[in-house]
Amino acid sequence: MAVVHKENVDSKTSFDTDGVLEKTESPTSDEKLKEEDDYENLNYPQPWRFEKWFLGGYSQGRMLKFKSPKTMYKAINLFAGVAIMFYGYDQGVMSQVNLNPHYQQLMGISPIEGNSRNVAALGGIVAVYYGGTLIGALIAGSLADRMGRIKAVVFGSLWALLGAVLQASAMNITWMCCARVIAGVGVGAIDCVIPVWSAEVSSHSARGAFLAIEFFMNIGGLALAYWIEYFAYLDPNREMAWRTPLALQIVFILVIGFGINFFPESPRWLMKMGREEEARDVLKATRDNDVEYELKGIKKVVKYELETSGSNHYAAMLFPKDKYSKQLRWRVFLAVWLQIMQELVGIGVITVYAVDLFQTAGFGLTLSKLLAGFNNISYMFSVIFAVITLDRYGRRSTMVWGAVAMALELLIAGILDKYAQIKGPQQRAFGAGVATLTFLYTATFGATWLTTPWLYPTEIFPLNVRAKGGAWSVVGWSIGNGIVTMITPFLFQSIGYGTLLLLFGLNIFCIPFVILMYPETAGRSLEQMDTFFEHGGSWNVFRASAHIREKGIEDWRWMKKLKAEDQEEMEKGRRMSSAVRLPEEDEKDARMSWRKRPVYTFRRKGSNAGIM
């Protein structure tokens, strides 16, 4: 929200959205009645004519009833966690399926080693899944706005169910590829809608804690898939060893597709469709306090959404025709590119091809599988640290220093991996070093880069396009995963330890993008984020901050987290500590000895850039 100094301003002076003073008279009772009447007589859209052909949906009579809204809140979060857990399970289920000899023979991709065609086919089977998630996210983002979040989740569940059945019964590579795409459509739809639904239904007073629980269960699903496959592989029946884990996806899907129908629909979507009483009932079931104030706020958002409905579709977000649409395109780019960078830093290589990585470091197949399984467990618990890193240090600092740490870990691991592949008395020691650094890398990713690309879109997209913003985020995730999983088998066979060195370079490559392009969202409201995109006028965060400052807007330091004390000072009209060099700082530098000056200057510049 734009804020400027308020000196010598009478009580009838207000500030417009550009931070410019303007005279306004106090609203009369007639004006208040007219404003309320505007909200009461909104031109609500008609129900989508194809909605009746889709299964499921919200029903007041069917919705779960609890004595306390807190119990409903916990139930919603638990259900959302199960859905996110399924997404993790589905993503990790192929890690050991790819290693199964019966599976390789049935798919016609055996032997793998030394055969470029089979290597490409192995990566392709994994990668086509992400083509499906891309399609599913785009479809579900539109359906969620047309017929509600619940029907969109049921839609995704049906596709995921069909895909799981086909995967578990696949008899050849064509069958499996088609099944993977179909399953991807379902998972992409679920993964796109569930975070938006849970955010709109729940009142997240502890966002960091909820985020940690959500991704803890996500990686828990990844670990669960791995260990189920590990113990299934002990069965001498090699065919059931890979079909059983794929078939177990059905359990998750049935719980999600059936269970979602007993939960409340998004009150914002209900209000948009003119179902105000139902929206009020949902708020009463999920809130402890009076709901009328929040209901009025939802009405305002719906009014704005209906007025800007021309920009609320994918084409307008990519090919803008007005200033508002151009702002949306910039937000789309940030969300998509951040998800792609998340995959470029290398986590897909570790989670999907961990066994191959440990084998190249000199470990046997059985021990490599155990190491990969324990790595997933440590990965799961590392997510808890994301609560500290995200809320205390901000998004930019968390990502920058996370990339720095991961780059160093991958560099050392790559060097050690080179010597771990040489037979000799030191091979086991070098291999142990590779394993240790792999564990450290995965834990660092879990504490820094895992959560931010999923949190960021919910903070930069306006409410009226949040479902489609979530869809674009999944698109970026699909592109990044598809590329990485496709080329990784080639990398391991072609350059071996050089794969880790390549990932080291990619981590370094991502750091400047975070520093230069991504504004800090921690501590800021949605209205304040709108201020950045409306007044920044540049893709460079530093230049955008300067532009915002020139317009007299107090909150202009978009490289740094906005702290609670800064917000208080800003509201009082006082000057906050500057993010540019001031004369006082020059004088302080001049008084310091030449030995201390470089350290101080480095720390100051790092702080101004929001990375220290």
C-alpha positions as CSV (number, residue, x, y, z in Angstrom):
1,M,0.0,0.0,0.0
2,A,1.4,3.4,-1.0
3,V,2.3,5.5,2.0
4,V,3.7,9.0,2.0
5,H,4.5,11.6,4.7
6,K,1.3,13.1,6.2
7,E,2.5,16.5,7.5
8,N,0.1,19.4,7.5
9,V,-2.8,17.4,6.1
10,D,-6.3,18.0,7.4
11,S,-8.8,15.3,8.3
12,K,-10.5,15.5,4.9
13,T,-7.3,14.7,3.0
14,S,-6.7,11.2,1.7
15,F,-4.2,9.5,-0.5
16,D,-4.9,7.9,-3.8
17,T,-3.2,4.6,-5.0
18,D,-0.3,6.6,-6.5
19,G,0.6,8.1,-3.2
20,V,-0.6,11.5,-4.3
21,L,-2.6,13.8,-1.9
22,E,-6.2,14.4,-2.9
23,K,-9.1,16.1,-1.2
24,T,-12.1,14.0,-0.4
25,E,-15.2,14.8,1.6
26,S,-16.4,12.5,4.3
27,P,-19.0,10.1,2.8
28,T,-22.6,11.0,3.5
29,S,-25.1,8.4,4.7
30,D,-26.6,8.4,1.1
31,E,-23.1,7.7,-0.4
32,K,-22.6,4.8,2.1
33,L,-26.0,3.3,1.2
34,K,-25.1,3.6,-2.5
35,E,-21.8,1.9,-1.9
36,E,-23.5,-0.9,-0.1
37,D,-26.1,-1.1,-2.8
38,D,-23.3,-1.5,-5.4
39,Y,-22.1,-4.6,-3.6
40,E,-25.6,-6.0,-3.2
41,N,-26.4,-5.6,-6.9
42,L,-23.4,-7.1,-8.6
43,N,-23.8,-8.7,-12.0
44,Y,-22.9,-12.3,-11.0
45,P,-22.0,-14.7,-13.8
46,Q,-24.4,-17.5,-14.7
47,P,-23.3,-21.1,-13.7
48,W,-21.2,-22.7,-16.4
49,R,-23.5,-24.7,-18.7
50,F,-21.2,-27.8,-18.7
51,E,-20.9,-27.8,-14.9
52,K,-23.6,-30.5,-14.5
53,W,-21.5,-33.0,-16.5
54,F,-18.7,-33.0,-13.9
55,L,-18.9,-35.2,-10.8
56,G,-18.7,-34.0,-7.2
57,G,-19.1,-30.6,-5.8
58,Y,-20.0,-28.7,-2.7
59,S,-23.2,-29.3,-0.7
60,Q,-24.1,-27.6,2.6
61,G,-25.9,-30.7,3.8
62,R,-23.0,-33.0,3.1
63,M,-20.3,-30.7,4.6
64,L,-18.6,-32.0,7.7
65,K,-19.8,-30.3,10.9
66,F,-17.5,-29.7,13.9
67,K,-18.2,-28.0,17.2
68,S,-15.2,-25.8,16.9
69,P,-13.9,-23.9,13.9
70,K,-10.4,-24.9,15.0
71,T,-11.3,-28.5,14.5
72,M,-12.5,-27.8,10.9
73,Y,-9.3,-25.8,10.3
74,K,-7.2,-28.8,11.4
75,A,-9.2,-31.2,9.3
76,I,-8.8,-28.9,6.2
77,N,-5.0,-28.7,6.8
78,L,-4.8,-32.5,7.3
79,F,-6.7,-33.2,4.1
80,A,-4.6,-30.7,2.2
81,G,-1.5,-32.4,3.6
82,V,-2.7,-35.8,2.4
83,A,-3.2,-34.4,-1.1
84,I,0.3,-32.9,-1.1
85,M,1.7,-36.2,0.2
86,F,0.1,-37.9,-2.8
87,Y,1.9,-35.5,-5.1
88,G,5.2,-36.4,-3.4
89,Y,4.5,-40.1,-3.6
90,D,3.6,-39.9,-7.3
91,Q,6.7,-37.9,-8.0
92,G,9.0,-40.4,-6.3
93,V,7.4,-43.7,-7.2
94,M,9.5,-44.1,-10.4
95,S,12.9,-43.9,-8.6
96,Q,13.2,-47.7,-8.1
97,V,10.7,-48.8,-10.8
98,N,13.3,-47.7,-13.3
99,L,15.8,-50.1,-11.8
100,N,13.6,-53.2,-11.9
101,P,14.9,-55.8,-14.4
102,H,11.4,-57.1,-15.2
103,Y,10.2,-53.6,-15.8
104,Q,13.1,-52.8,-18.1
105,Q,12.6,-55.9,-20.1
106,L,8.8,-55.5,-20.4
107,M,9.3,-51.9,-21.6
108,G,12.0,-52.9,-24.1
109,I,14.7,-50.7,-22.6
110,S,17.1,-53.3,-21.4
111,P,20.1,-53.1,-21.2
112,I,20.4,-49.5,-20.1
113,E,24.2,-49.1,-19.8
114,G,25.9,-48.3,-23.0
115,N,22.7,-48.0,-25.1
116,S,21.8,-44.4,-25.9
117,R,18.3,-45.4,-27.2
118,N,17.4,-47.2,-24.0
119,V,18.8,-44.3,-21.9
120,A,16.6,-41.9,-23.8
121,A,13.6,-44.1,-23.4
122,L,14.2,-44.4,-19.7
123,G,14.4,-40.6,-19.2
124,G,11.4,-40.1,-21.6
125,I,9.1,-42.4,-19.6
126,V,9.8,-40.2,-16.5
127,A,9.7,-36.9,-18.4
128,V,6.4,-37.3,-20.2
129,Y,4.6,-37.3,-16.9
130,Y,5.5,-33.6,-16.5
131,G,3.9,-32.8,-19.9
132,G,0.7,-34.1,-18.4
133,T,1.1,-32.0,-15.2
134,L,1.5,-28.9,-17.4
135,I,-1.7,-29.6,-19.3
136,G,-3.6,-30.6,-16.1
137,A,-2.6,-27.4,-14.3
138,L,-3.8,-25.1,-17.1
139,I,-7.1,-27.0,-17.4
140,A,-7.7,-27.1,-13.7
141,G,-6.9,-23.4,-13.2
142,S,-9.7,-22.5,-15.6
143,L,-12.1,-25.1,-14.3
144,A,-11.6,-24.0,-10.6
145,D,-12.8,-20.5,-11.6
146,R,-15.7,-21.8,-13.7
147,M,-17.2,-24.5,-11.5
148,G,-15.5,-24.4,-8.1
149,R,-12.4,-25.7,-6.4
150,I,-14.0,-29.0,-5.3
151,K,-15.3,-30.1,-8.7
152,A,-11.8,-29.3,-10.2
153,V,-10.2,-31.5,-7.6
154,V,-12.6,-34.4,-8.4
155,F,-11.9,-33.8,-12.1
156,G,-8.1,-34.2,-11.4
157,S,-8.7,-37.3,-9.2
158,L,-10.6,-39.1,-12.0
159,W,-7.7,-38.5,-14.4
160,A,-5.1,-39.6,-11.7
161,L,-7.2,-42.7,-11.0
162,L,-7.2,-43.7,-14.6
163,G,-3.5,-43.0,-14.9
164,A,-2.7,-45.1,-11.8
165,V,-4.7,-48.1,-13.1
166,L,-3.0,-47.9,-16.5
167,Q,0.5,-47.6,-15.0
168,A,0.0,-50.5,-12.7
169,S,-1.2,-52.7,-15.6
170,A,1.2,-51.4,-18.4
171,M,2.5,-54.1,-20.8
172,N,4.7,-52.0,-23.1
173,I,6.4,-48.7,-23.3
174,T,3.7,-47.0,-25.3
175,W,1.1,-48.0,-22.8
176,M,3.3,-46.8,-19.9
177,C,4.0,-43.4,-21.6
178,C,0.2,-42.8,-22.2
179,A,-0.5,-43.8,-18.6
180,R,2.1,-41.4,-17.3
181,V,0.7,-38.5,-19.3
182,I,-2.9,-39.2,-18.1
183,A,-1.7,-39.5,-14.5
184,G,0.2,-36.2,-14.9
185,V,-2.9,-34.4,-16.0
186,G,-4.6,-35.5,-12.8
187,V,-1.7,-34.7,-10.5
188,G,-1.2,-31.3,-12.1
189,A,-4.9,-30.5,-11.6
190,I,-4.8,-31.5,-7.9
191,D,-1.5,-29.8,-7.3
192,C,-2.7,-26.6,-8.8
193,V,-6.1,-26.4,-7.0
194,I,-5.4,-27.8,-3.5
195,P,-3.1,-25.0,-2.3
196,V,-5.5,-22.3,-3.5
197,W,-8.5,-24.1,-2.0
198,S,-6.8,-24.6,1.4
199,A,-5.6,-21.0,1.5
200,E,-9.1,-19.6,0.7
201,V,-11.0,-21.8,3.1
202,S,-8.7,-21.7,6.0
203,S,-7.7,-18.7,8.1
204,H,-3.9,-19.1,8.2
205,S,-2.8,-17.3,11.3
206,A,0.4,-19.4,11.3
207,R,1.4,-19.5,7.7
208,G,4.9,-20.7,8.3
209,A,3.9,-23.6,10.5
210,F,1.2,-24.6,8.0
211,L,3.8,-24.5,5.1
212,A,6.2,-26.7,7.1
213,I,3.5,-29.3,7.8
214,E,2.4,-29.3,4.1
215,F,5.9,-29.8,2.7
216,F,6.9,-32.2,5.5
217,M,4.1,-34.4,4.3
218,N,5.1,-33.8,0.7
219,I,8.6,-35.2,1.2
220,G,7.0,-37.8,3.5
221,G,5.1,-39.0,0.5
222,L,8.4,-39.2,-1.5
223,A,10.1,-41.2,1.3
224,L,7.0,-43.5,1.6
225,A,7.1,-44.3,-2.1
226,Y,10.8,-45.1,-1.9
227,W,10.6,-47.4,1.2
228,I,7.5,-49.2,-0.1
229,E,9.5,-50.0,-3.3
230,Y,12.5,-51.0,-1.4
231,F,10.7,-53.6,0.6
232,A,8.6,-54.7,-2.4
233,Y,11.9,-55.3,-4.2
234,L,12.8,-57.9,-1.6
235,D,9.9,-60.0,-3.0
236,P,11.4,-62.5,-5.5
237,N,8.4,-61.8,-7.7
238,R,10.0,-58.9,-9.7
239,E,6.8,-58.1,-11.5
240,M,4.8,-57.3,-8.4
241,A,7.8,-55.4,-7.0
242,W,7.1,-52.6,-9.5
243,R,3.4,-52.9,-10.1
244,T,2.4,-52.8,-6.4
245,P,3.8,-49.3,-5.6
246,L,2.2,-47.9,-8.7
247,A,-1.1,-49.5,-7.7
248,L,-1.0,-48.0,-4.2
249,Q,-1.5,-44.6,-5.7
250,I,-5.1,-45.5,-6.0
251,V,-5.5,-45.4,-2.2
252,F,-4.5,-41.7,-2.1
253,I,-6.6,-40.8,-5.1
254,L,-9.8,-42.4,-3.7
255,V,-9.3,-40.5,-0.4
256,I,-8.8,-37.2,-2.2
257,G,-11.5,-37.5,-4.8
258,F,-14.1,-38.8,-2.4
259,G,-13.1,-36.9,0.7
260,I,-13.0,-33.4,-0.8
261,N,-16.8,-33.5,-1.3
262,F,-17.3,-33.4,2.4
263,F,-15.4,-30.2,2.9
264,P,-16.4,-26.6,2.4
265,E,-16.1,-24.8,-0.9
266,S,-14.0,-21.6,-1.2
267,P,-16.1,-18.8,0.2
268,R,-14.6,-16.4,-2.4
269,W,-15.8,-18.6,-5.3
270,L,-19.3,-19.0,-3.7
271,M,-19.5,-15.2,-3.4
272,K,-18.4,-14.7,-7.0
273,M,-21.3,-16.9,-8.1
274,G,-23.8,-14.9,-6.0
275,R,-24.2,-17.7,-3.3
276,E,-23.7,-15.3,-0.4
277,E,-25.5,-17.3,2.3
278,E,-23.5,-20.4,1.5
279,A,-20.3,-18.3,1.7
280,R,-21.4,-17.0,5.1
281,D,-22.0,-20.5,6.3
282,V,-18.6,-21.6,5.2
283,L,-17.0,-18.7,7.0
284,K,-18.9,-19.4,10.2
285,A,-17.7,-23.0,10.1
286,T,-14.1,-22.1,9.7
287,R,-13.7,-18.8,11.7
288,D,-13.8,-18.1,15.4
289,N,-14.6,-14.4,15.1
290,D,-17.4,-12.4,13.5
291,V,-17.5,-13.1,9.8
292,E,-19.4,-10.1,8.5
293,Y,-16.3,-7.9,8.1
294,E,-14.4,-10.6,6.2
295,L,-17.5,-11.2,4.1
296,K,-17.6,-7.6,3.1
297,G,-14.0,-7.7,2.2
298,I,-14.7,-10.7,-0.1
299,K,-17.4,-8.8,-1.7
300,K,-15.0,-6.0,-2.6
301,V,-12.6,-8.5,-4.1
302,V,-15.4,-10.1,-6.1
303,K,-16.5,-6.7,-7.3
304,Y,-13.0,-5.9,-8.5
305,E,-12.7,-9.4,-10.1
306,L,-15.9,-9.0,-12.1
307,E,-14.7,-5.5,-13.3
308,T,-11.4,-6.9,-14.5
309,S,-12.8,-10.2,-15.8
310,G,-11.3,-9.4,-19.3
311,S,-7.8,-9.9,-17.9
312,N,-8.7,-13.0,-16.0
313,H,-7.7,-15.6,-18.6
314,Y,-4.5,-17.1,-19.8
315,A,-4.2,-15.3,-23.1
316,A,-4.5,-11.8,-21.5
317,M,-1.9,-12.8,-18.9
318,L,0.6,-13.6,-21.7
319,F,-0.3,-11.1,-24.3
320,P,-1.4,-8.0,-22.4
321,K,-3.3,-5.1,-23.9
322,D,-3.4,-2.8,-20.9
323,K,-1.2,-1.8,-17.9
324,Y,-2.9,-4.2,-15.5
325,S,-2.3,-7.2,-17.8
326,K,1.3,-6.2,-18.3
327,Q,1.7,-6.4,-14.5
328,L,0.2,-9.9,-14.6
329,R,2.6,-11.0,-17.3
330,W,5.5,-10.0,-15.2
331,R,4.2,-11.9,-12.2
332,V,3.6,-15.0,-14.5
333,F,7.3,-14.8,-15.6
334,L,8.5,-14.6,-12.0
335,A,6.4,-17.6,-10.9
336,V,7.4,-19.8,-13.9
337,W,11.1,-18.9,-13.9
338,L,11.4,-19.5,-10.1
339,Q,10.0,-23.0,-10.5
340,I,12.3,-23.7,-13.4
341,M,15.3,-22.5,-11.3
342,Q,14.2,-24.8,-8.5
343,E,14.8,-27.7,-10.8
344,L,18.0,-26.3,-12.3
345,V,19.6,-26.4,-8.8
346,G,19.5,-30.1,-9.1
347,I,17.1,-31.7,-6.7
348,G,15.4,-33.8,-9.3
349,V,18.7,-35.5,-10.0
350,I,19.1,-36.5,-6.4
351,T,15.5,-37.6,-5.6
352,V,14.8,-39.6,-8.8
353,Y,18.3,-40.9,-9.6
354,A,19.8,-41.1,-6.1
355,V,20.6,-44.8,-6.4
356,D,22.6,-44.2,-9.6
357,L,24.5,-41.3,-8.0
358,F,25.6,-43.5,-5.0
359,Q,26.5,-46.3,-7.4
360,T,28.8,-44.1,-9.4
361,A,30.4,-43.1,-6.0
362,G,31.5,-46.7,-5.6
363,F,28.7,-48.2,-3.4
364,G,26.9,-51.5,-4.2
365,L,23.3,-51.6,-5.3
366,T,21.8,-52.7,-2.0
367,L,23.8,-50.1,0.0
368,S,23.0,-47.4,-2.6
369,K,19.3,-48.1,-2.1
370,L,19.6,-47.8,1.6
371,L,21.5,-44.5,1.4
372,A,18.9,-43.1,-1.0
373,G,16.2,-44.1,1.4
374,F,17.8,-42.5,4.5
375,N,18.6,-39.4,2.4
376,N,14.8,-39.0,1.8
377,I,14.1,-39.2,5.5
378,S,16.7,-36.5,6.3
379,Y,15.3,-34.5,3.5
380,M,11.8,-34.7,5.1
381,F,13.0,-33.4,8.5
382,S,15.0,-30.6,7.0
383,V,11.8,-29.0,5.8
384,I,11.1,-28.0,9.4
385,F,13.9,-25.5,9.2
386,A,12.1,-23.7,6.4
387,V,9.9,-22.1,9.0
388,I,12.9,-20.3,10.5
389,T,14.7,-19.4,7.2
390,L,11.6,-18.1,5.4
391,D,10.0,-16.0,8.2
392,R,13.2,-14.8,9.9
393,Y,15.5,-14.1,6.9
394,G,13.0,-13.5,4.1
395,R,12.6,-15.2,0.7
396,R,15.6,-13.6,-1.2
397,S,18.2,-14.2,1.5
398,T,16.9,-17.8,2.0
399,M,17.3,-18.6,-1.7
400,V,20.6,-16.8,-2.3
401,W,22.4,-18.4,0.6
402,G,20.7,-21.7,0.0
403,A,22.1,-21.6,-3.6
404,V,25.6,-20.6,-2.3
405,A,25.6,-23.5,0.2
406,M,24.3,-26.0,-2.4
407,A,26.9,-24.9,-5.0
408,L,29.8,-25.5,-2.5
409,E,28.4,-28.8,-1.5
410,L,28.0,-30.0,-5.1
411,L,31.5,-28.7,-6.1
412,I,33.2,-30.6,-3.3
413,A,31.0,-33.7,-3.9
414,G,31.9,-33.6,-7.7
415,I,35.6,-33.5,-6.9
416,L,35.3,-36.4,-4.4
417,D,33.1,-38.4,-6.8
418,K,35.9,-38.3,-9.4
419,Y,38.3,-40.1,-7.1
420,A,35.5,-42.3,-5.6
421,Q,35.3,-44.0,-9.0
422,I,38.9,-45.0,-9.0
423,K,39.6,-48.5,-7.4
424,G,41.9,-48.4,-4.5
425,P,42.2,-48.2,-0.7
426,Q,40.8,-44.6,-0.6
427,Q,37.7,-45.4,-2.7
428,R,35.4,-46.0,0.2
429,A,36.6,-42.8,2.0
430,F,35.9,-40.7,-1.1
431,G,32.6,-42.4,-1.5
432,A,31.6,-41.7,2.1
433,G,32.5,-38.0,1.4
434,V,30.2,-38.0,-1.6
435,A,27.4,-39.5,0.4
436,T,27.8,-37.0,3.3
437,L,27.7,-34.0,0.9
438,T,24.7,-35.5,-0.9
439,F,22.9,-35.6,2.4
440,L,23.9,-32.1,3.2
441,Y,22.9,-30.8,-0.2
442,T,19.4,-32.4,0.1
443,A,18.9,-31.0,3.6
444,T,20.0,-27.5,2.4
445,F,17.5,-27.6,-0.4
446,G,14.7,-28.7,1.9
447,A,15.5,-25.8,4.3
448,T,15.7,-23.2,1.6
449,W,14.6,-23.8,-2.0
450,L,11.8,-26.4,-1.6
451,T,9.1,-24.2,-0.2
452,T,9.8,-20.7,-1.6
453,P,8.7,-21.4,-5.3
454,W,5.4,-22.6,-4.0
455,L,4.9,-19.9,-1.5
456,Y,5.9,-17.0,-3.8
457,P,3.0,-17.2,-6.3
458,T,0.4,-17.0,-3.5
459,E,2.1,-13.7,-2.4
460,I,2.5,-12.0,-5.8
461,F,-0.7,-12.8,-7.6
462,P,-3.9,-10.8,-6.9
463,L,-6.8,-12.8,-5.5
464,N,-8.8,-12.5,-8.8
465,V,-6.2,-14.6,-10.7
466,R,-4.7,-16.7,-7.9
467,A,-6.0,-20.0,-9.3
468,K,-4.5,-19.3,-12.7
469,G,-1.4,-18.0,-11.0
470,G,-1.1,-21.3,-9.2
471,A,-1.5,-23.0,-12.6
472,W,1.3,-21.0,-14.1
473,S,3.5,-22.0,-11.2
474,V,2.8,-25.7,-11.9
475,V,3.6,-25.1,-15.6
476,G,7.1,-23.8,-14.6
477,W,7.6,-26.8,-12.3
478,S,6.6,-29.2,-15.1
479,I,9.0,-27.6,-17.6
480,G,11.9,-27.7,-15.1
481,N,11.2,-31.3,-14.0
482,G,10.6,-32.5,-17.6
483,I,14.0,-31.2,-18.8
484,V,16.0,-32.4,-15.8
485,T,14.5,-35.9,-15.7
486,M,14.9,-36.3,-19.4
487,I,18.6,-35.4,-19.6
488,T,19.9,-36.8,-16.3
489,P,20.4,-40.5,-17.5
490,F,22.5,-39.1,-20.3
491,L,24.5,-37.0,-18.0
492,F,25.4,-39.9,-15.6
493,Q,26.5,-42.1,-18.5
494,S,28.3,-39.4,-20.5
495,I,30.1,-37.2,-17.9
496,G,29.7,-39.1,-14.6
497,Y,31.0,-37.0,-11.8
498,G,30.8,-34.0,-14.1
499,T,27.0,-34.0,-13.5
500,L,27.6,-32.7,-10.0
501,L,30.0,-30.0,-11.3
502,L,27.4,-29.0,-13.8
503,L,24.8,-28.6,-11.1
504,F,27.4,-26.5,-9.2
505,G,27.5,-24.1,-12.1
506,L,23.7,-24.0,-12.4
507,N,23.4,-23.0,-8.7
508,I,25.8,-20.1,-9.3
509,F,23.8,-19.2,-12.5
510,C,20.6,-18.8,-10.5
511,I,21.9,-16.5,-7.9
512,P,22.0,-13.2,-9.9
513,F,18.4,-13.8,-11.1
514,V,17.2,-14.0,-7.5
515,I,19.2,-10.9,-6.4
516,L,18.2,-8.7,-9.4
517,M,14.7,-9.8,-10.3
518,Y,12.8,-11.0,-7.3
519,P,11.3,-8.5,-4.8
520,E,11.2,-9.4,-1.2
521,T,7.6,-10.5,-0.1
522,A,8.2,-11.3,3.5
523,G,6.3,-9.0,5.9
524,R,4.3,-7.4,3.1
525,S,0.6,-7.6,2.4
526,L,-1.0,-8.2,-1.0
527,E,-1.8,-4.5,-1.3
528,Q,1.9,-3.7,-0.8
529,M,2.9,-6.2,-3.5
530,D,0.5,-4.5,-5.9
531,T,2.4,-1.2,-5.2
532,F,5.6,-2.8,-6.4
533,F,4.2,-4.0,-9.7
534,E,2.2,-0.9,-10.3
535,H,4.9,1.7,-9.6
536,G,8.2,-0.3,-10.1
537,G,8.4,0.1,-13.9
538,S,11.5,-2.2,-14.2
539,W,12.4,-5.9,-14.0
540,N,15.5,-4.9,-11.9
541,V,14.5,-4.8,-8.3
542,F,17.1,-2.1,-7.5
543,R,15.9,0.2,-10.3
544,A,12.2,-0.5,-9.4
545,S,12.9,0.4,-5.8
546,A,14.5,3.7,-6.9
547,H,11.4,4.5,-9.1
548,I,9.1,3.8,-6.2
549,R,11.2,6.0,-3.9
550,E,11.1,8.9,-6.4
551,K,7.2,8.7,-6.3
552,G,7.3,9.4,-2.6
553,I,6.2,6.0,-1.5
554,E,7.7,5.1,1.9
555,D,7.9,1.3,1.4
556,W,10.5,1.3,-1.3
557,R,13.2,-1.0,-0.1
558,W,12.1,-4.1,-2.0
559,M,15.4,-5.8,-1.6
560,K,14.8,-6.3,2.1
561,K,12.2,-7.9,4.3
562,L,9.8,-5.4,5.8
563,K,10.0,-5.8,9.6
564,A,7.3,-5.0,12.0
565,E,9.1,-2.0,13.4
566,D,9.6,-0.6,9.9
567,Q,5.9,-1.0,9.3
568,E,5.2,1.0,12.5
569,E,7.6,3.7,11.6
570,M,6.1,4.0,8.1
571,E,2.6,4.3,9.5
572,K,3.8,7.1,11.8
573,G,5.3,9.0,8.8
574,R,8.9,8.7,10.0
575,R,11.8,7.9,7.8
576,M,13.0,4.3,7.8
577,S,16.6,3.3,7.5
578,S,17.6,3.8,3.9
579,A,18.7,1.1,1.5
580,V,21.0,3.5,-0.4
581,R,24.3,5.0,0.6
582,L,23.9,8.1,2.8
583,P,26.3,10.9,3.8
584,E,26.4,9.6,7.3
585,E,27.6,6.2,6.1
586,D,30.4,7.9,4.0
587,E,31.5,9.7,7.1
588,K,31.5,6.5,9.2
589,D,33.6,4.8,6.5
590,A,36.0,7.6,6.5
591,R,36.6,7.4,10.2
592,M,37.2,3.6,10.1
593,S,40.7,2.1,9.6
594,W,41.5,0.7,6.1
595,R,41.5,-2.8,7.6
596,K,37.9,-2.6,8.8
597,R,36.5,-0.6,6.0
598,P,36.2,-3.5,3.4
599,V,34.4,-5.8,5.9
600,Y,32.0,-3.1,6.9
601,T,31.3,-2.1,3.3
602,F,30.7,-5.7,2.3
603,R,28.3,-6.2,5.1
604,R,26.4,-3.0,4.4
605,K,26.0,-3.7,0.7
606,G,24.9,-7.3,1.4
607,S,22.3,-5.9,3.9
608,N,21.1,-3.4,1.4
609,A,20.7,-6.1,-1.2
610,G,18.6,-8.2,1.2
611,I,21.0,-11.1,1.4
612,M,22.6,-10.4,4.8
